[in-house]
Amino acid sequence: MLEIARIPALSDNYIWLVHDPASCETTVIDPAVAEPVLQEAARRGWQISAIWNTHWHPDHTGGNAAIKAATGCTVIAPAEAGRIPTLDRAVAEGDIVCLGEIEAEVMEIPAHTAGHIAFHLPSEGVVFVGDTLFAMGCGRLFEGNAAQMFANMQRLAALPPDTLVYCGHEYTLSNGRFALTVEPDNQVLAARMRDVEAARAAGRPTVPTTIEEERATNPFMRARSAEELAELRAVKDSF
């Protein structure tokens, strides 16, 4: 079984440190900064062998250079027009990335950025989605469009319902408040929000989520068309 450590960073980022006990290999998902990652890996006795980036934004790649310099690890990421200067291996749809003998399938899920990818580990029931899918939300459409994001939501919704979804930010409370304005009579959503509010009041994280939870409570995953998603995204952008 994988061991996954959550490392909070900046104001609301999550960096994921993923360790395979069988091979003793460790990868870092979207390191915004380096120091807490290196400290946590050292505390656990984990040797970092790779960095996996889901997209080029600095709050997901800012720690790449220092971690690479300290560990000699390999940086695996989408090409994204050369915006990840530490890149060693560019990956695209259908490529396989390995952590020991565990395979991660690369899924292209553009819209937040043009080359955004996810890493799906089907044998582990885990997907790392960066800033595309959030708990009860989705990423802003910076370099893509609503049709792309709608396709992303449908594709991710088709994963097994118990798949654990690891995203890049703690946005759940705000996302849930918006979701309640979209579906005020959704009792599953209302119950989830009570749990989220209690968790955040106690300083506890709300990520990872699951595909099943998102199918039931995420207005962007529940949108029936690209046009509906576009309308929701426009309202959420100023919520």
Biotite code that builds the C-alpha atoms (Angstrom):
import biotite.structure as struc

atoms = struc.array([
    struc.Atom([0.000, 0.000, 0.000], chain_id="A", res_id=1, res_name="MET", atom_name="CA", element="C"),
    struc.Atom([1.194, 3.495, -0.828], chain_id="A", res_id=2, res_name="LEU", atom_name="CA", element="C"),
    struc.Atom([1.899, 5.904, 1.988], chain_id="A", res_id=3, res_name="GLU", atom_name="CA", element="C"),
    struc.Atom([0.755, 9.436, 1.169], chain_id="A", res_id=4, res_name="ILE", atom_name="CA", element="C"),
    struc.Atom([1.754, 12.420, 3.299], chain_id="A", res_id=5, res_name="ALA", atom_name="CA", element="C"),
    struc.Atom([0.008, 15.766, 3.058], chain_id="A", res_id=6, res_name="ARG", atom_name="CA", element="C"),
    struc.Atom([2.254, 18.843, 3.261], chain_id="A", res_id=7, res_name="ILE", atom_name="CA", element="C"),
    struc.Atom([0.441, 22.194, 3.554], chain_id="A", res_id=8, res_name="PRO", atom_name="CA", element="C"),
    struc.Atom([2.212, 25.074, 1.830], chain_id="A", res_id=9, res_name="ALA", atom_name="CA", element="C"),
    struc.Atom([1.706, 28.760, 1.050], chain_id="A", res_id=10, res_name="LEU", atom_name="CA", element="C"),
    struc.Atom([-1.796, 29.891, 1.983], chain_id="A", res_id=11, res_name="SER", atom_name="CA", element="C"),
    struc.Atom([-3.868, 26.897, 0.861], chain_id="A", res_id=12, res_name="ASP", atom_name="CA", element="C"),
    struc.Atom([-1.719, 24.557, -1.272], chain_id="A", res_id=13, res_name="ASN", atom_name="CA", element="C"),
    struc.Atom([-1.267, 20.863, -0.634], chain_id="A", res_id=14, res_name="TYR", atom_name="CA", element="C"),
    struc.Atom([1.913, 19.063, -1.689], chain_id="A", res_id=15, res_name="ILE", atom_name="CA", element="C"),
    struc.Atom([1.679, 15.274, -1.733], chain_id="A", res_id=16, res_name="TRP", atom_name="CA", element="C"),
    struc.Atom([4.610, 13.080, -0.762], chain_id="A", res_id=17, res_name="LEU", atom_name="CA", element="C"),
    struc.Atom([3.955, 9.562, -2.059], chain_id="A", res_id=18, res_name="VAL", atom_name="CA", element="C"),
    struc.Atom([6.014, 6.587, -0.879], chain_id="A", res_id=19, res_name="HIS", atom_name="CA", element="C"),
    struc.Atom([6.062, 2.991, -2.089], chain_id="A", res_id=20, res_name="ASP", atom_name="CA", element="C"),
    struc.Atom([7.357, 0.791, 0.770], chain_id="A", res_id=21, res_name="PRO", atom_name="CA", element="C"),
    struc.Atom([8.061, -2.126, -1.569], chain_id="A", res_id=22, res_name="ALA", atom_name="CA", element="C"),
    struc.Atom([10.597, -0.246, -3.688], chain_id="A", res_id=23, res_name="SER", atom_name="CA", element="C"),
    struc.Atom([11.446, 2.498, -1.158], chain_id="A", res_id=24, res_name="CYS", atom_name="CA", element="C"),
    struc.Atom([10.839, 5.033, -3.952], chain_id="A", res_id=25, res_name="GLU", atom_name="CA", element="C"),
    struc.Atom([9.158, 8.361, -3.211], chain_id="A", res_id=26, res_name="THR", atom_name="CA", element="C"),
    struc.Atom([7.662, 10.956, -5.498], chain_id="A", res_id=27, res_name="THR", atom_name="CA", element="C"),
    struc.Atom([6.529, 14.497, -4.781], chain_id="A", res_id=28, res_name="VAL", atom_name="CA", element="C"),
    struc.Atom([3.351, 15.777, -6.412], chain_id="A", res_id=29, res_name="ILE", atom_name="CA", element="C"),
    struc.Atom([3.307, 19.506, -7.250], chain_id="A", res_id=30, res_name="ASP", atom_name="CA", element="C"),
    struc.Atom([5.864, 20.945, -4.817], chain_id="A", res_id=31, res_name="PRO", atom_name="CA", element="C"),
    struc.Atom([5.061, 24.614, -4.340], chain_id="A", res_id=32, res_name="ALA", atom_name="CA", element="C"),
    struc.Atom([8.128, 24.984, -2.138], chain_id="A", res_id=33, res_name="VAL", atom_name="CA", element="C"),
    struc.Atom([11.052, 22.743, -1.282], chain_id="A", res_id=34, res_name="ALA", atom_name="CA", element="C"),
    struc.Atom([11.996, 23.043, 2.381], chain_id="A", res_id=35, res_name="GLU", atom_name="CA", element="C"),
    struc.Atom([8.975, 21.419, 4.076], chain_id="A", res_id=36, res_name="PRO", atom_name="CA", element="C"),
    struc.Atom([9.100, 18.600, 1.521], chain_id="A", res_id=37, res_name="VAL", atom_name="CA", element="C"),
    struc.Atom([12.771, 17.880, 2.187], chain_id="A", res_id=38, res_name="LEU", atom_name="CA", element="C"),
    struc.Atom([12.185, 18.101, 5.932], chain_id="A", res_id=39, res_name="GLN", atom_name="CA", element="C"),
    struc.Atom([9.225, 15.707, 5.880], chain_id="A", res_id=40, res_name="GLU", atom_name="CA", element="C"),
    struc.Atom([11.015, 13.214, 3.648], chain_id="A", res_id=41, res_name="ALA", atom_name="CA", element="C"),
    struc.Atom([14.036, 13.282, 5.964], chain_id="A", res_id=42, res_name="ALA", atom_name="CA", element="C"),
    struc.Atom([11.846, 12.873, 9.037], chain_id="A", res_id=43, res_name="ARG", atom_name="CA", element="C"),
    struc.Atom([10.261, 9.776, 7.522], chain_id="A", res_id=44, res_name="ARG", atom_name="CA", element="C"),
    struc.Atom([13.512, 8.407, 6.094], chain_id="A", res_id=45, res_name="GLY", atom_name="CA", element="C"),
    struc.Atom([12.161, 8.543, 2.549], chain_id="A", res_id=46, res_name="TRP", atom_name="CA", element="C"),
    struc.Atom([14.466, 9.103, -0.420], chain_id="A", res_id=47, res_name="GLN", atom_name="CA", element="C"),
    struc.Atom([12.857, 11.294, -3.091], chain_id="A", res_id=48, res_name="ILE", atom_name="CA", element="C"),
    struc.Atom([13.336, 9.761, -6.539], chain_id="A", res_id=49, res_name="SER", atom_name="CA", element="C"),
    struc.Atom([10.929, 11.848, -8.632], chain_id="A", res_id=50, res_name="ALA", atom_name="CA", element="C"),
    struc.Atom([8.737, 14.918, -8.868], chain_id="A", res_id=51, res_name="ILE", atom_name="CA", element="C"),
    struc.Atom([5.451, 14.702, -10.747], chain_id="A", res_id=52, res_name="TRP", atom_name="CA", element="C"),
    struc.Atom([3.941, 18.021, -11.842], chain_id="A", res_id=53, res_name="ASN", atom_name="CA", element="C"),
    struc.Atom([0.349, 18.275, -13.030], chain_id="A", res_id=54, res_name="THR", atom_name="CA", element="C"),
    struc.Atom([0.825, 21.728, -14.618], chain_id="A", res_id=55, res_name="HIS", atom_name="CA", element="C"),
    struc.Atom([3.264, 24.610, -14.897], chain_id="A", res_id=56, res_name="TRP", atom_name="CA", element="C"),
    struc.Atom([1.892, 27.157, -12.392], chain_id="A", res_id=57, res_name="HIS", atom_name="CA", element="C"),
    struc.Atom([4.606, 28.330, -9.956], chain_id="A", res_id=58, res_name="PRO", atom_name="CA", element="C"),
    struc.Atom([2.593, 27.304, -6.905], chain_id="A", res_id=59, res_name="ASP", atom_name="CA", element="C"),
    struc.Atom([2.912, 23.719, -8.204], chain_id="A", res_id=60, res_name="HIS", atom_name="CA", element="C"),
    struc.Atom([6.493, 23.814, -9.482], chain_id="A", res_id=61, res_name="THR", atom_name="CA", element="C"),
    struc.Atom([8.253, 26.364, -7.273], chain_id="A", res_id=62, res_name="GLY", atom_name="CA", element="C"),
    struc.Atom([10.076, 23.715, -5.256], chain_id="A", res_id=63, res_name="GLY", atom_name="CA", element="C"),
    struc.Atom([11.259, 21.668, -8.234], chain_id="A", res_id=64, res_name="ASN", atom_name="CA", element="C"),
    struc.Atom([14.743, 23.113, -8.629], chain_id="A", res_id=65, res_name="ALA", atom_name="CA", element="C"),
    struc.Atom([15.755, 22.951, -4.971], chain_id="A", res_id=66, res_name="ALA", atom_name="CA", element="C"),
    struc.Atom([14.381, 19.435, -4.480], chain_id="A", res_id=67, res_name="ILE", atom_name="CA", element="C"),
    struc.Atom([16.096, 18.259, -7.656], chain_id="A", res_id=68, res_name="LYS", atom_name="CA", element="C"),
    struc.Atom([19.382, 19.833, -6.565], chain_id="A", res_id=69, res_name="ALA", atom_name="CA", element="C"),
    struc.Atom([19.153, 18.228, -3.116], chain_id="A", res_id=70, res_name="ALA", atom_name="CA", element="C"),
    struc.Atom([18.113, 14.742, -4.212], chain_id="A", res_id=71, res_name="THR", atom_name="CA", element="C"),
    struc.Atom([19.028, 14.266, -7.880], chain_id="A", res_id=72, res_name="GLY", atom_name="CA", element="C"),
    struc.Atom([15.433, 13.270, -8.558], chain_id="A", res_id=73, res_name="CYS", atom_name="CA", element="C"),
    struc.Atom([13.772, 13.178, -11.987], chain_id="A", res_id=74, res_name="THR", atom_name="CA", element="C"),
    struc.Atom([11.129, 15.786, -12.848], chain_id="A", res_id=75, res_name="VAL", atom_name="CA", element="C"),
    struc.Atom([8.198, 14.360, -14.814], chain_id="A", res_id=76, res_name="ILE", atom_name="CA", element="C"),
    struc.Atom([5.612, 16.791, -16.138], chain_id="A", res_id=77, res_name="ALA", atom_name="CA", element="C"),
    struc.Atom([3.640, 17.962, -19.178], chain_id="A", res_id=78, res_name="PRO", atom_name="CA", element="C"),
    struc.Atom([5.683, 19.889, -21.747], chain_id="A", res_id=79, res_name="ALA", atom_name="CA", element="C"),
    struc.Atom([3.461, 23.023, -21.450], chain_id="A", res_id=80, res_name="GLU", atom_name="CA", element="C"),
    struc.Atom([5.446, 25.151, -23.903], chain_id="A", res_id=81, res_name="ALA", atom_name="CA", element="C"),
    struc.Atom([8.687, 24.986, -21.958], chain_id="A", res_id=82, res_name="GLY", atom_name="CA", element="C"),
    struc.Atom([7.256, 26.592, -18.832], chain_id="A", res_id=83, res_name="ARG", atom_name="CA", element="C"),
    struc.Atom([8.769, 23.947, -16.509], chain_id="A", res_id=84, res_name="ILE", atom_name="CA", element="C"),
    struc.Atom([12.515, 24.530, -16.913], chain_id="A", res_id=85, res_name="PRO", atom_name="CA", element="C"),
    struc.Atom([13.463, 21.699, -14.527], chain_id="A", res_id=86, res_name="THR", atom_name="CA", element="C"),
    struc.Atom([11.671, 19.132, -16.725], chain_id="A", res_id=87, res_name="LEU", atom_name="CA", element="C"),
    struc.Atom([13.502, 15.850, -17.406], chain_id="A", res_id=88, res_name="ASP", atom_name="CA", element="C"),
    struc.Atom([10.724, 13.790, -18.949], chain_id="A", res_id=89, res_name="ARG", atom_name="CA", element="C"),
    struc.Atom([7.684, 15.200, -20.711], chain_id="A", res_id=90, res_name="ALA", atom_name="CA", element="C"),
    struc.Atom([4.583, 13.018, -20.565], chain_id="A", res_id=91, res_name="VAL", atom_name="CA", element="C"),
    struc.Atom([1.241, 13.104, -22.358], chain_id="A", res_id=92, res_name="ALA", atom_name="CA", element="C"),
    struc.Atom([-2.030, 11.201, -22.640], chain_id="A", res_id=93, res_name="GLU", atom_name="CA", element="C"),
    struc.Atom([-1.602, 7.461, -22.198], chain_id="A", res_id=94, res_name="GLY", atom_name="CA", element="C"),
    struc.Atom([1.976, 7.544, -20.970], chain_id="A", res_id=95, res_name="ASP", atom_name="CA", element="C"),
    struc.Atom([2.865, 5.390, -17.974], chain_id="A", res_id=96, res_name="ILE", atom_name="CA", element="C"),
    struc.Atom([4.900, 6.672, -15.044], chain_id="A", res_id=97, res_name="VAL", atom_name="CA", element="C"),
    struc.Atom([6.140, 4.227, -12.420], chain_id="A", res_id=98, res_name="CYS", atom_name="CA", element="C"),
    struc.Atom([6.713, 4.432, -8.690], chain_id="A", res_id=99, res_name="LEU", atom_name="CA", element="C"),
    struc.Atom([8.492, 1.182, -8.084], chain_id="A", res_id=100, res_name="GLY", atom_name="CA", element="C"),
    struc.Atom([6.244, -1.359, -9.765], chain_id="A", res_id=101, res_name="GLU", atom_name="CA", element="C"),
    struc.Atom([3.122, 0.791, -9.312], chain_id="A", res_id=102, res_name="ILE", atom_name="CA", element="C"),
    struc.Atom([1.946, 2.304, -12.583], chain_id="A", res_id=103, res_name="GLU", atom_name="CA", element="C"),
    struc.Atom([0.404, 5.746, -12.966], chain_id="A", res_id=104, res_name="ALA", atom_name="CA", element="C"),
    struc.Atom([-1.517, 6.486, -16.140], chain_id="A", res_id=105, res_name="GLU", atom_name="CA", element="C"),
    struc.Atom([-1.216, 10.017, -17.494], chain_id="A", res_id=106, res_name="VAL", atom_name="CA", element="C"),
    struc.Atom([-4.552, 11.669, -18.315], chain_id="A", res_id=107, res_name="MET", atom_name="CA", element="C"),
    struc.Atom([-4.648, 14.926, -20.254], chain_id="A", res_id=108, res_name="GLU", atom_name="CA", element="C"),
    struc.Atom([-7.230, 17.191, -18.613], chain_id="A", res_id=109, res_name="ILE", atom_name="CA", element="C"),
    struc.Atom([-6.689, 20.664, -20.110], chain_id="A", res_id=110, res_name="PRO", atom_name="CA", element="C"),
    struc.Atom([-8.626, 23.841, -19.302], chain_id="A", res_id=111, res_name="ALA", atom_name="CA", element="C"),
    struc.Atom([-7.012, 25.278, -16.168], chain_id="A", res_id=112, res_name="HIS", atom_name="CA", element="C"),
    struc.Atom([-3.814, 25.231, -18.215], chain_id="A", res_id=113, res_name="THR", atom_name="CA", element="C"),
    struc.Atom([-3.420, 24.061, -21.795], chain_id="A", res_id=114, res_name="ALA", atom_name="CA", element="C"),
    struc.Atom([-1.300, 21.031, -20.896], chain_id="A", res_id=115, res_name="GLY", atom_name="CA", element="C"),
    struc.Atom([-2.724, 20.080, -17.496], chain_id="A", res_id=116, res_name="HIS", atom_name="CA", element="C"),
    struc.Atom([-2.479, 16.369, -16.677], chain_id="A", res_id=117, res_name="ILE", atom_name="CA", element="C"),
    struc.Atom([-3.554, 13.978, -13.933], chain_id="A", res_id=118, res_name="ALA", atom_name="CA", element="C"),
    struc.Atom([-1.784, 10.896, -12.623], chain_id="A", res_id=119, res_name="PHE", atom_name="CA", element="C"),
    struc.Atom([-4.169, 7.971, -12.145], chain_id="A", res_id=120, res_name="HIS", atom_name="CA", element="C"),
    struc.Atom([-2.925, 4.967, -10.185], chain_id="A", res_id=121, res_name="LEU", atom_name="CA", element="C"),
    struc.Atom([-5.681, 2.413, -10.863], chain_id="A", res_id=122, res_name="PRO", atom_name="CA", element="C"),
    struc.Atom([-4.139, -0.377, -8.777], chain_id="A", res_id=123, res_name="SER", atom_name="CA", element="C"),
    struc.Atom([-4.130, 1.939, -5.748], chain_id="A", res_id=124, res_name="GLU", atom_name="CA", element="C"),
    struc.Atom([-7.488, 3.624, -6.379], chain_id="A", res_id=125, res_name="GLY", atom_name="CA", element="C"),
    struc.Atom([-5.851, 7.053, -6.383], chain_id="A", res_id=126, res_name="VAL", atom_name="CA", element="C"),
    struc.Atom([-5.782, 10.013, -8.770], chain_id="A", res_id=127, res_name="VAL", atom_name="CA", element="C"),
    struc.Atom([-3.767, 13.234, -8.458], chain_id="A", res_id=128, res_name="PHE", atom_name="CA", element="C"),
    struc.Atom([-5.684, 15.955, -10.285], chain_id="A", res_id=129, res_name="VAL", atom_name="CA", element="C"),
    struc.Atom([-3.798, 19.178, -9.568], chain_id="A", res_id=130, res_name="GLY", atom_name="CA", element="C"),
    struc.Atom([-6.104, 22.158, -10.099], chain_id="A", res_id=131, res_name="ASP", atom_name="CA", element="C"),
    struc.Atom([-8.698, 20.541, -12.381], chain_id="A", res_id=132, res_name="THR", atom_name="CA", element="C"),
    struc.Atom([-11.045, 18.869, -9.895], chain_id="A", res_id=133, res_name="LEU", atom_name="CA", element="C"),
    struc.Atom([-11.489, 20.150, -6.354], chain_id="A", res_id=134, res_name="PHE", atom_name="CA", element="C"),
    struc.Atom([-13.734, 18.993, -3.557], chain_id="A", res_id=135, res_name="ALA", atom_name="CA", element="C"),
    struc.Atom([-17.085, 20.422, -4.733], chain_id="A", res_id=136, res_name="MET", atom_name="CA", element="C"),
    struc.Atom([-15.363, 22.575, -7.343], chain_id="A", res_id=137, res_name="GLY", atom_name="CA", element="C"),
    struc.Atom([-13.203, 22.808, -10.461], chain_id="A", res_id=138, res_name="CYS", atom_name="CA", element="C"),
    struc.Atom([-10.298, 24.941, -11.589], chain_id="A", res_id=139, res_name="GLY", atom_name="CA", element="C"),
    struc.Atom([-10.602, 28.306, -13.272], chain_id="A", res_id=140, res_name="ARG", atom_name="CA", element="C"),
    struc.Atom([-10.509, 28.305, -17.056], chain_id="A", res_id=141, res_name="LEU", atom_name="CA", element="C"),
    struc.Atom([-7.235, 30.161, -17.513], chain_id="A", res_id=142, res_name="PHE", atom_name="CA", element="C"),
    struc.Atom([-5.960, 28.562, -20.733], chain_id="A", res_id=143, res_name="GLU", atom_name="CA", element="C"),
    struc.Atom([-8.914, 26.494, -21.882], chain_id="A", res_id=144, res_name="GLY", atom_name="CA", element="C"),
    struc.Atom([-12.665, 26.511, -22.128], chain_id="A", res_id=145, res_name="ASN", atom_name="CA", element="C"),
    struc.Atom([-15.812, 25.124, -20.568], chain_id="A", res_id=146, res_name="ALA", atom_name="CA", element="C"),
    struc.Atom([-16.149, 22.355, -23.155], chain_id="A", res_id=147, res_name="ALA", atom_name="CA", element="C"),
    struc.Atom([-12.747, 21.012, -22.115], chain_id="A", res_id=148, res_name="GLN", atom_name="CA", element="C"),
    struc.Atom([-13.573, 21.238, -18.427], chain_id="A", res_id=149, res_name="MET", atom_name="CA", element="C"),
    struc.Atom([-16.933, 19.549, -18.979], chain_id="A", res_id=150, res_name="PHE", atom_name="CA", element="C"),
    struc.Atom([-15.142, 16.703, -20.748], chain_id="A", res_id=151, res_name="ALA", atom_name="CA", element="C"),
    struc.Atom([-12.689, 16.506, -17.838], chain_id="A", res_id=152, res_name="ASN", atom_name="CA", element="C"),
    struc.Atom([-15.514, 16.287, -15.322], chain_id="A", res_id=153, res_name="MET", atom_name="CA", element="C"),
    struc.Atom([-17.222, 13.529, -17.281], chain_id="A", res_id=154, res_name="GLN", atom_name="CA", element="C"),
    struc.Atom([-13.993, 11.592, -17.656], chain_id="A", res_id=155, res_name="ARG", atom_name="CA", element="C"),
    struc.Atom([-13.109, 11.816, -13.986], chain_id="A", res_id=156, res_name="LEU", atom_name="CA", element="C"),
    struc.Atom([-16.674, 10.947, -12.988], chain_id="A", res_id=157, res_name="ALA", atom_name="CA", element="C"),
    struc.Atom([-16.264, 7.680, -14.898], chain_id="A", res_id=158, res_name="ALA", atom_name="CA", element="C"),
    struc.Atom([-13.469, 6.517, -12.579], chain_id="A", res_id=159, res_name="LEU", atom_name="CA", element="C"),
    struc.Atom([-14.445, 3.975, -9.892], chain_id="A", res_id=160, res_name="PRO", atom_name="CA", element="C"),
    struc.Atom([-16.550, 5.718, -7.232], chain_id="A", res_id=161, res_name="PRO", atom_name="CA", element="C"),
    struc.Atom([-14.177, 4.863, -4.379], chain_id="A", res_id=162, res_name="ASP", atom_name="CA", element="C"),
    struc.Atom([-11.184, 6.462, -6.150], chain_id="A", res_id=163, res_name="THR", atom_name="CA", element="C"),
    struc.Atom([-9.412, 8.851, -3.793], chain_id="A", res_id=164, res_name="LEU", atom_name="CA", element="C"),
    struc.Atom([-8.970, 12.288, -5.362], chain_id="A", res_id=165, res_name="VAL", atom_name="CA", element="C"),
    struc.Atom([-5.940, 14.322, -4.310], chain_id="A", res_id=166, res_name="TYR", atom_name="CA", element="C"),
    struc.Atom([-6.157, 17.941, -5.458], chain_id="A", res_id=167, res_name="CYS", atom_name="CA", element="C"),
    struc.Atom([-3.824, 20.889, -5.034], chain_id="A", res_id=168, res_name="GLY", atom_name="CA", element="C"),
    struc.Atom([-5.713, 23.248, -2.715], chain_id="A", res_id=169, res_name="HIS", atom_name="CA", element="C"),
    struc.Atom([-7.909, 23.463, 0.363], chain_id="A", res_id=170, res_name="GLU", atom_name="CA", element="C"),
    struc.Atom([-10.845, 25.223, -1.290], chain_id="A", res_id=171, res_name="TYR", atom_name="CA", element="C"),
    struc.Atom([-13.603, 22.994, 0.032], chain_id="A", res_id=172, res_name="THR", atom_name="CA", element="C"),
    struc.Atom([-15.386, 25.397, 2.364], chain_id="A", res_id=173, res_name="LEU", atom_name="CA", element="C"),
    struc.Atom([-15.760, 28.118, -0.270], chain_id="A", res_id=174, res_name="SER", atom_name="CA", element="C"),
    struc.Atom([-16.654, 25.592, -2.963], chain_id="A", res_id=175, res_name="ASN", atom_name="CA", element="C"),
    struc.Atom([-19.305, 24.013, -0.776], chain_id="A", res_id=176, res_name="GLY", atom_name="CA", element="C"),
    struc.Atom([-20.903, 27.346, 0.050], chain_id="A", res_id=177, res_name="ARG", atom_name="CA", element="C"),
    struc.Atom([-21.201, 28.033, -3.650], chain_id="A", res_id=178, res_name="PHE", atom_name="CA", element="C"),
    struc.Atom([-22.532, 24.534, -4.344], chain_id="A", res_id=179, res_name="ALA", atom_name="CA", element="C"),
    struc.Atom([-25.343, 25.134, -1.840], chain_id="A", res_id=180, res_name="LEU", atom_name="CA", element="C"),
    struc.Atom([-26.493, 28.160, -3.862], chain_id="A", res_id=181, res_name="THR", atom_name="CA", element="C"),
    struc.Atom([-26.729, 25.900, -6.913], chain_id="A", res_id=182, res_name="VAL", atom_name="CA", element="C"),
    struc.Atom([-28.481, 22.977, -5.194], chain_id="A", res_id=183, res_name="GLU", atom_name="CA", element="C"),
    struc.Atom([-29.988, 24.256, -1.925], chain_id="A", res_id=184, res_name="PRO", atom_name="CA", element="C"),
    struc.Atom([-32.203, 21.166, -1.634], chain_id="A", res_id=185, res_name="ASP", atom_name="CA", element="C"),
    struc.Atom([-29.384, 18.630, -2.064], chain_id="A", res_id=186, res_name="ASN", atom_name="CA", element="C"),
    struc.Atom([-29.448, 16.874, 1.306], chain_id="A", res_id=187, res_name="GLN", atom_name="CA", element="C"),
    struc.Atom([-26.232, 14.948, 0.658], chain_id="A", res_id=188, res_name="VAL", atom_name="CA", element="C"),
    struc.Atom([-24.507, 18.253, -0.052], chain_id="A", res_id=189, res_name="LEU", atom_name="CA", element="C"),
    struc.Atom([-25.974, 19.855, 3.085], chain_id="A", res_id=190, res_name="ALA", atom_name="CA", element="C"),
    struc.Atom([-24.751, 16.979, 5.228], chain_id="A", res_id=191, res_name="ALA", atom_name="CA", element="C"),
    struc.Atom([-21.318, 17.113, 3.655], chain_id="A", res_id=192, res_name="ARG", atom_name="CA", element="C"),
    struc.Atom([-21.070, 20.822, 4.321], chain_id="A", res_id=193, res_name="MET", atom_name="CA", element="C"),
    struc.Atom([-21.823, 20.300, 7.994], chain_id="A", res_id=194, res_name="ARG", atom_name="CA", element="C"),
    struc.Atom([-18.885, 17.906, 8.135], chain_id="A", res_id=195, res_name="ASP", atom_name="CA", element="C"),
    struc.Atom([-16.659, 20.306, 6.181], chain_id="A", res_id=196, res_name="VAL", atom_name="CA", element="C"),
    struc.Atom([-17.494, 23.236, 8.429], chain_id="A", res_id=197, res_name="GLU", atom_name="CA", element="C"),
    struc.Atom([-16.702, 21.182, 11.519], chain_id="A", res_id=198, res_name="ALA", atom_name="CA", element="C"),
    struc.Atom([-13.443, 19.964, 10.038], chain_id="A", res_id=199, res_name="ALA", atom_name="CA", element="C"),
    struc.Atom([-12.230, 23.397, 9.053], chain_id="A", res_id=200, res_name="ARG", atom_name="CA", element="C"),
    struc.Atom([-13.271, 24.911, 12.392], chain_id="A", res_id=201, res_name="ALA", atom_name="CA", element="C"),
    struc.Atom([-11.059, 22.285, 14.033], chain_id="A", res_id=202, res_name="ALA", atom_name="CA", element="C"),
    struc.Atom([-8.213, 22.950, 11.602], chain_id="A", res_id=203, res_name="GLY", atom_name="CA", element="C"),
    struc.Atom([-8.552, 19.575, 9.878], chain_id="A", res_id=204, res_name="ARG", atom_name="CA", element="C"),
    struc.Atom([-8.090, 19.096, 6.105], chain_id="A", res_id=205, res_name="PRO", atom_name="CA", element="C"),
    struc.Atom([-10.959, 18.072, 3.836], chain_id="A", res_id=206, res_name="THR", atom_name="CA", element="C"),
    struc.Atom([-8.842, 16.471, 1.111], chain_id="A", res_id=207, res_name="VAL", atom_name="CA", element="C"),
    struc.Atom([-8.668, 13.820, -0.292], chain_id="A", res_id=208, res_name="PRO", atom_name="CA", element="C"),
    struc.Atom([-12.203, 13.466, -1.514], chain_id="A", res_id=209, res_name="THR", atom_name="CA", element="C"),
    struc.Atom([-13.690, 10.620, -3.572], chain_id="A", res_id=210, res_name="THR", atom_name="CA", element="C"),
    struc.Atom([-15.256, 10.383, -6.982], chain_id="A", res_id=211, res_name="ILE", atom_name="CA", element="C"),
    struc.Atom([-18.481, 9.202, -5.350], chain_id="A", res_id=212, res_name="GLU", atom_name="CA", element="C"),
    struc.Atom([-18.636, 12.296, -3.141], chain_id="A", res_id=213, res_name="GLU", atom_name="CA", element="C"),
    struc.Atom([-18.030, 14.565, -6.120], chain_id="A", res_id=214, res_name="GLU", atom_name="CA", element="C"),
    struc.Atom([-20.689, 12.887, -8.222], chain_id="A", res_id=215, res_name="ARG", atom_name="CA", element="C"),
    struc.Atom([-23.176, 13.591, -5.440], chain_id="A", res_id=216, res_name="ALA", atom_name="CA", element="C"),
    struc.Atom([-22.182, 17.128, -4.428], chain_id="A", res_id=217, res_name="THR", atom_name="CA", element="C"),
    struc.Atom([-19.978, 18.854, -7.012], chain_id="A", res_id=218, res_name="ASN", atom_name="CA", element="C"),
    struc.Atom([-22.030, 21.215, -9.210], chain_id="A", res_id=219, res_name="PRO", atom_name="CA", element="C"),
    struc.Atom([-19.396, 21.196, -11.963], chain_id="A", res_id=220, res_name="PHE", atom_name="CA", element="C"),
    struc.Atom([-19.297, 17.417, -12.148], chain_id="A", res_id=221, res_name="MET", atom_name="CA", element="C"),
    struc.Atom([-23.105, 17.384, -12.006], chain_id="A", res_id=222, res_name="ARG", atom_name="CA", element="C"),
    struc.Atom([-23.475, 19.952, -14.825], chain_id="A", res_id=223, res_name="ALA", atom_name="CA", element="C"),
    struc.Atom([-25.466, 18.517, -17.722], chain_id="A", res_id=224, res_name="ARG", atom_name="CA", element="C"),
    struc.Atom([-23.680, 20.409, -20.492], chain_id="A", res_id=225, res_name="SER", atom_name="CA", element="C"),
    struc.Atom([-20.648, 22.532, -21.256], chain_id="A", res_id=226, res_name="ALA", atom_name="CA", element="C"),
    struc.Atom([-22.942, 25.546, -21.411], chain_id="A", res_id=227, res_name="GLU", atom_name="CA", element="C"),
    struc.Atom([-24.226, 24.892, -17.891], chain_id="A", res_id=228, res_name="GLU", atom_name="CA", element="C"),
    struc.Atom([-20.688, 24.457, -16.603], chain_id="A", res_id=229, res_name="LEU", atom_name="CA", element="C"),
    struc.Atom([-19.645, 27.715, -18.267], chain_id="A", res_id=230, res_name="ALA", atom_name="CA", element="C"),
    struc.Atom([-22.475, 29.559, -16.518], chain_id="A", res_id=231, res_name="GLU", atom_name="CA", element="C"),
    struc.Atom([-21.569, 28.038, -13.164], chain_id="A", res_id=232, res_name="LEU", atom_name="CA", element="C"),
    struc.Atom([-17.885, 28.857, -13.612], chain_id="A", res_id=233, res_name="ARG", atom_name="CA", element="C"),
    struc.Atom([-18.660, 32.473, -14.499], chain_id="A", res_id=234, res_name="ALA", atom_name="CA", element="C"),
    struc.Atom([-20.764, 32.895, -11.360], chain_id="A", res_id=235, res_name="VAL", atom_name="CA", element="C"),
    struc.Atom([-18.222, 31.108, -9.161], chain_id="A", res_id=236, res_name="LYS", atom_name="CA", element="C"),
    struc.Atom([-15.417, 33.360, -10.438], chain_id="A", res_id=237, res_name="ASP", atom_name="CA", element="C"),
    struc.Atom([-17.066, 36.310, -8.723], chain_id="A", res_id=238, res_name="SER", atom_name="CA", element="C"),
    struc.Atom([-18.644, 34.416, -5.803], chain_id="A", res_id=239, res_name="PHE", atom_name="CA", element="C"),
])
